Amino acid sequence: MEIKDLKSLVQYNPEKMAKIPVFSSDKMFFDLYALLPGQAQKVHAHEGSDKVYYVLEGEVVVRIGDEEALLVPGMAALARSGEAHGVRNESANPALLLVVMAPRP
């Protein structure tokens, strides 16, 4: 059985958004994204894989396709295969997200 304490894995990187691997298999990945104020994930797309962003702490603006929305703790957004997507932290506080992608690209 694999069990991880997510809080102990969190590390913010002052240079760029931190992608922190939690679980990974040949079918999916489960990561933490740690964003300091002003940091972002560049808008991009994955053919054949869906991605879910779930906000644990802070707030982020998520872009999926041509739409943007503010996500706060407890909110999630789905980027389906082929949809351009990304997140950015426009707030004054750090943000922490759970990110799941399947199937793994």
mmCIF file of the C-alpha atoms, coordinates in Angstrom:
data_MODEL
# 
_entry.id   MODEL 
# 
loop_
_atom_site.group_PDB 
_atom_site.id 
_atom_site.type_symbol 
_atom_site.label_atom_id 
_atom_site.label_alt_id 
_atom_site.label_comp_id 
_atom_site.label_asym_id 
_atom_site.label_entity_id 
_atom_site.label_seq_id 
_atom_site.pdbx_PDB_ins_code 
_atom_site.Cartn_x 
_atom_site.Cartn_y 
_atom_site.Cartn_z 
_atom_site.occupancy 
_atom_site.B_iso_or_equiv 
_atom_site.pdbx_formal_charge 
_atom_site.auth_seq_id 
_atom_site.auth_comp_id 
_atom_site.auth_asym_id 
_atom_site.auth_atom_id 
_atom_site.pdbx_PDB_model_num 
ATOM 1   C CA . MET A 1 1   ? 0.000   0.000  0.000   1.00 0.00 ? 1   MET A CA 1 
ATOM 2   C CA . GLU A 1 2   ? 1.267   3.454  -0.885  1.00 0.00 ? 2   GLU A CA 1 
ATOM 3   C CA . ILE A 1 3   ? 0.400   6.246  1.534   1.00 0.00 ? 3   ILE A CA 1 
ATOM 4   C CA . LYS A 1 4   ? 1.847   9.748  1.461   1.00 0.00 ? 4   LYS A CA 1 
ATOM 5   C CA . ASP A 1 5   ? 1.511   12.768 3.719   1.00 0.00 ? 5   ASP A CA 1 
ATOM 6   C CA . LEU A 1 6   ? 0.794   15.460 1.136   1.00 0.00 ? 6   LEU A CA 1 
ATOM 7   C CA . LYS A 1 7   ? 1.538   18.355 3.499   1.00 0.00 ? 7   LYS A CA 1 
ATOM 8   C CA . SER A 1 8   ? 5.089   17.085 4.001   1.00 0.00 ? 8   SER A CA 1 
ATOM 9   C CA . LEU A 1 9   ? 5.685   17.076 0.224   1.00 0.00 ? 9   LEU A CA 1 
ATOM 10  C CA . VAL A 1 10  ? 4.762   20.715 -0.398  1.00 0.00 ? 10  VAL A CA 1 
ATOM 11  C CA . GLN A 1 11  ? 7.623   22.950 -1.505  1.00 0.00 ? 11  GLN A CA 1 
ATOM 12  C CA . TYR A 1 12  ? 7.282   26.295 -3.232  1.00 0.00 ? 12  TYR A CA 1 
ATOM 13  C CA . ASN A 1 13  ? 9.895   27.335 -5.790  1.00 0.00 ? 13  ASN A CA 1 
ATOM 14  C CA . PRO A 1 14  ? 10.530  31.073 -6.107  1.00 0.00 ? 14  PRO A CA 1 
ATOM 15  C CA . GLU A 1 15  ? 11.676  30.582 -9.725  1.00 0.00 ? 15  GLU A CA 1 
ATOM 16  C CA . LYS A 1 16  ? 8.598   28.806 -11.162 1.00 0.00 ? 16  LYS A CA 1 
ATOM 17  C CA . MET A 1 17  ? 5.490   26.809 -10.327 1.00 0.00 ? 17  MET A CA 1 
ATOM 18  C CA . ALA A 1 18  ? 6.456   23.608 -8.517  1.00 0.00 ? 18  ALA A CA 1 
ATOM 19  C CA . LYS A 1 19  ? 5.111   20.282 -9.825  1.00 0.00 ? 19  LYS A CA 1 
ATOM 20  C CA . ILE A 1 20  ? 5.364   17.765 -6.998  1.00 0.00 ? 20  ILE A CA 1 
ATOM 21  C CA . PRO A 1 21  ? 4.804   14.110 -7.929  1.00 0.00 ? 21  PRO A CA 1 
ATOM 22  C CA . VAL A 1 22  ? 2.656   12.187 -5.446  1.00 0.00 ? 22  VAL A CA 1 
ATOM 23  C CA . PHE A 1 23  ? 1.537   9.012  -7.217  1.00 0.00 ? 23  PHE A CA 1 
ATOM 24  C CA . SER A 1 24  ? 2.242   7.797  -10.718 1.00 0.00 ? 24  SER A CA 1 
ATOM 25  C CA . SER A 1 25  ? 1.436   4.739  -12.772 1.00 0.00 ? 25  SER A CA 1 
ATOM 26  C CA . ASP A 1 26  ? 1.392   3.826  -16.431 1.00 0.00 ? 26  ASP A CA 1 
ATOM 27  C CA . LYS A 1 27  ? -2.289  4.907  -16.460 1.00 0.00 ? 27  LYS A CA 1 
ATOM 28  C CA . MET A 1 28  ? -2.311  8.222  -14.556 1.00 0.00 ? 28  MET A CA 1 
ATOM 29  C CA . PHE A 1 29  ? -0.454  10.764 -12.473 1.00 0.00 ? 29  PHE A CA 1 
ATOM 30  C CA . PHE A 1 30  ? -1.462  12.524 -9.265  1.00 0.00 ? 30  PHE A CA 1 
ATOM 31  C CA . ASP A 1 31  ? 0.586   15.662 -8.513  1.00 0.00 ? 31  ASP A CA 1 
ATOM 32  C CA . LEU A 1 32  ? 0.586   18.742 -6.341  1.00 0.00 ? 32  LEU A CA 1 
ATOM 33  C CA . TYR A 1 33  ? 1.086   22.100 -8.053  1.00 0.00 ? 33  TYR A CA 1 
ATOM 34  C CA . ALA A 1 34  ? 2.436   24.818 -5.756  1.00 0.00 ? 34  ALA A CA 1 
ATOM 35  C CA . LEU A 1 35  ? 2.164   28.372 -7.109  1.00 0.00 ? 35  LEU A CA 1 
ATOM 36  C CA . LEU A 1 36  ? 3.491   31.485 -5.458  1.00 0.00 ? 36  LEU A CA 1 
ATOM 37  C CA . PRO A 1 37  ? 1.830   34.821 -6.312  1.00 0.00 ? 37  PRO A CA 1 
ATOM 38  C CA . GLY A 1 38  ? 2.391   35.659 -9.977  1.00 0.00 ? 38  GLY A CA 1 
ATOM 39  C CA . GLN A 1 39  ? 3.341   32.120 -11.019 1.00 0.00 ? 39  GLN A CA 1 
ATOM 40  C CA . ALA A 1 40  ? 1.532   30.246 -13.778 1.00 0.00 ? 40  ALA A CA 1 
ATOM 41  C CA . GLN A 1 41  ? 1.400   27.090 -15.811 1.00 0.00 ? 41  GLN A CA 1 
ATOM 42  C CA . LYS A 1 42  ? 1.653   27.928 -19.503 1.00 0.00 ? 42  LYS A CA 1 
ATOM 43  C CA . VAL A 1 43  ? -1.491  27.164 -21.498 1.00 0.00 ? 43  VAL A CA 1 
ATOM 44  C CA . HIS A 1 44  ? -1.038  23.857 -23.317 1.00 0.00 ? 44  HIS A CA 1 
ATOM 45  C CA . ALA A 1 45  ? -3.031  20.793 -24.421 1.00 0.00 ? 45  ALA A CA 1 
ATOM 46  C CA . HIS A 1 46  ? -2.764  17.013 -24.245 1.00 0.00 ? 46  HIS A CA 1 
ATOM 47  C CA . GLU A 1 47  ? -4.308  14.790 -26.885 1.00 0.00 ? 47  GLU A CA 1 
ATOM 48  C CA . GLY A 1 48  ? -5.765  11.631 -25.403 1.00 0.00 ? 48  GLY A CA 1 
ATOM 49  C CA . SER A 1 49  ? -5.601  12.662 -21.716 1.00 0.00 ? 49  SER A CA 1 
ATOM 50  C CA . ASP A 1 50  ? -7.983  14.469 -19.370 1.00 0.00 ? 50  ASP A CA 1 
ATOM 51  C CA . LYS A 1 51  ? -6.724  16.664 -16.506 1.00 0.00 ? 51  LYS A CA 1 
ATOM 52  C CA . VAL A 1 52  ? -8.470  17.728 -13.297 1.00 0.00 ? 52  VAL A CA 1 
ATOM 53  C CA . TYR A 1 53  ? -7.342  20.712 -11.202 1.00 0.00 ? 53  TYR A CA 1 
ATOM 54  C CA . TYR A 1 54  ? -8.584  20.709 -7.571  1.00 0.00 ? 54  TYR A CA 1 
ATOM 55  C CA . VAL A 1 55  ? -7.761  23.653 -5.305  1.00 0.00 ? 55  VAL A CA 1 
ATOM 56  C CA . LEU A 1 56  ? -6.594  22.792 -1.785  1.00 0.00 ? 56  LEU A CA 1 
ATOM 57  C CA . GLU A 1 57  ? -5.358  26.224 -0.672  1.00 0.00 ? 57  GLU A CA 1 
ATOM 58  C CA . GLY A 1 58  ? -5.399  29.754 -2.056  1.00 0.00 ? 58  GLY A CA 1 
ATOM 59  C CA . GLU A 1 59  ? -7.021  30.667 -5.337  1.00 0.00 ? 59  GLU A CA 1 
ATOM 60  C CA . VAL A 1 60  ? -6.115  30.381 -9.004  1.00 0.00 ? 60  VAL A CA 1 
ATOM 61  C CA . VAL A 1 61  ? -7.494  31.436 -12.339 1.00 0.00 ? 61  VAL A CA 1 
ATOM 62  C CA . VAL A 1 62  ? -7.945  28.389 -14.538 1.00 0.00 ? 62  VAL A CA 1 
ATOM 63  C CA . ARG A 1 63  ? -8.177  28.638 -18.299 1.00 0.00 ? 63  ARG A CA 1 
ATOM 64  C CA . ILE A 1 64  ? -9.798  25.848 -20.297 1.00 0.00 ? 64  ILE A CA 1 
ATOM 65  C CA . GLY A 1 65  ? -10.379 26.470 -23.965 1.00 0.00 ? 65  GLY A CA 1 
ATOM 66  C CA . ASP A 1 66  ? -11.481 30.094 -24.341 1.00 0.00 ? 66  ASP A CA 1 
ATOM 67  C CA . GLU A 1 67  ? -12.963 30.323 -20.832 1.00 0.00 ? 67  GLU A CA 1 
ATOM 68  C CA . GLU A 1 68  ? -11.448 31.421 -17.529 1.00 0.00 ? 68  GLU A CA 1 
ATOM 69  C CA . ALA A 1 69  ? -12.738 30.998 -13.985 1.00 0.00 ? 69  ALA A CA 1 
ATOM 70  C CA . LEU A 1 70  ? -11.574 31.754 -10.465 1.00 0.00 ? 70  LEU A CA 1 
ATOM 71  C CA . LEU A 1 71  ? -11.210 28.594 -8.378  1.00 0.00 ? 71  LEU A CA 1 
ATOM 72  C CA . VAL A 1 72  ? -11.066 28.614 -4.575  1.00 0.00 ? 72  VAL A CA 1 
ATOM 73  C CA . PRO A 1 73  ? -10.565 25.730 -2.112  1.00 0.00 ? 73  PRO A CA 1 
ATOM 74  C CA . GLY A 1 74  ? -12.975 22.892 -2.737  1.00 0.00 ? 74  GLY A CA 1 
ATOM 75  C CA . MET A 1 75  ? -13.485 23.748 -6.420  1.00 0.00 ? 75  MET A CA 1 
ATOM 76  C CA . ALA A 1 76  ? -12.302 21.621 -9.340  1.00 0.00 ? 76  ALA A CA 1 
ATOM 77  C CA . ALA A 1 77  ? -12.102 22.079 -13.101 1.00 0.00 ? 77  ALA A CA 1 
ATOM 78  C CA . LEU A 1 78  ? -11.840 19.492 -15.890 1.00 0.00 ? 78  LEU A CA 1 
ATOM 79  C CA . ALA A 1 79  ? -9.769  19.964 -19.045 1.00 0.00 ? 79  ALA A CA 1 
ATOM 80  C CA . ARG A 1 80  ? -10.804 17.279 -21.496 1.00 0.00 ? 80  ARG A CA 1 
ATOM 81  C CA . SER A 1 81  ? -8.446  15.727 -24.009 1.00 0.00 ? 81  SER A CA 1 
ATOM 82  C CA . GLY A 1 82  ? -7.300  18.262 -26.583 1.00 0.00 ? 82  GLY A CA 1 
ATOM 83  C CA . GLU A 1 83  ? -8.571  21.349 -24.713 1.00 0.00 ? 83  GLU A CA 1 
ATOM 84  C CA . ALA A 1 84  ? -5.972  24.045 -24.088 1.00 0.00 ? 84  ALA A CA 1 
ATOM 85  C CA . HIS A 1 85  ? -5.592  24.606 -20.343 1.00 0.00 ? 85  HIS A CA 1 
ATOM 86  C CA . GLY A 1 86  ? -3.444  26.271 -17.703 1.00 0.00 ? 86  GLY A CA 1 
ATOM 87  C CA . VAL A 1 87  ? -3.571  27.946 -14.291 1.00 0.00 ? 87  VAL A CA 1 
ATOM 88  C CA . ARG A 1 88  ? -2.174  31.112 -12.794 1.00 0.00 ? 88  ARG A CA 1 
ATOM 89  C CA . ASN A 1 89  ? -2.009  32.630 -9.343  1.00 0.00 ? 89  ASN A CA 1 
ATOM 90  C CA . GLU A 1 90  ? -3.055  36.276 -9.505  1.00 0.00 ? 90  GLU A CA 1 
ATOM 91  C CA . SER A 1 91  ? -3.588  36.558 -5.749  1.00 0.00 ? 91  SER A CA 1 
ATOM 92  C CA . ALA A 1 92  ? -1.226  37.799 -3.030  1.00 0.00 ? 92  ALA A CA 1 
ATOM 93  C CA . ASN A 1 93  ? -1.077  34.345 -1.390  1.00 0.00 ? 93  ASN A CA 1 
ATOM 94  C CA . PRO A 1 94  ? 0.386   30.942 -2.324  1.00 0.00 ? 94  PRO A CA 1 
ATOM 95  C CA . ALA A 1 95  ? -1.919  28.405 -3.972  1.00 0.00 ? 95  ALA A CA 1 
ATOM 96  C CA . LEU A 1 96  ? -1.834  24.609 -3.776  1.00 0.00 ? 96  LEU A CA 1 
ATOM 97  C CA . LEU A 1 97  ? -3.629  22.277 -6.186  1.00 0.00 ? 97  LEU A CA 1 
ATOM 98  C CA . LEU A 1 98  ? -4.121  18.558 -6.622  1.00 0.00 ? 98  LEU A CA 1 
ATOM 99  C CA . VAL A 1 99  ? -3.794  17.630 -10.279 1.00 0.00 ? 99  VAL A CA 1 
ATOM 100 C CA . VAL A 1 100 ? -4.813  14.273 -11.740 1.00 0.00 ? 100 VAL A CA 1 
ATOM 101 C CA . MET A 1 101 ? -4.273  13.292 -15.354 1.00 0.00 ? 101 MET A CA 1 
ATOM 102 C CA . ALA A 1 102 ? -5.416  10.118 -17.067 1.00 0.00 ? 102 ALA A CA 1 
ATOM 103 C CA . PRO A 1 103 ? -4.473  8.334  -19.068 1.00 0.00 ? 103 PRO A CA 1 
ATOM 104 C CA . ARG A 1 104 ? -0.873  9.326  -18.501 1.00 0.00 ? 104 ARG A CA 1 
ATOM 105 C CA . PRO A 1 105 ? 0.534   11.025 -21.614 1.00 0.00 ? 105 PRO A CA 1 
# 
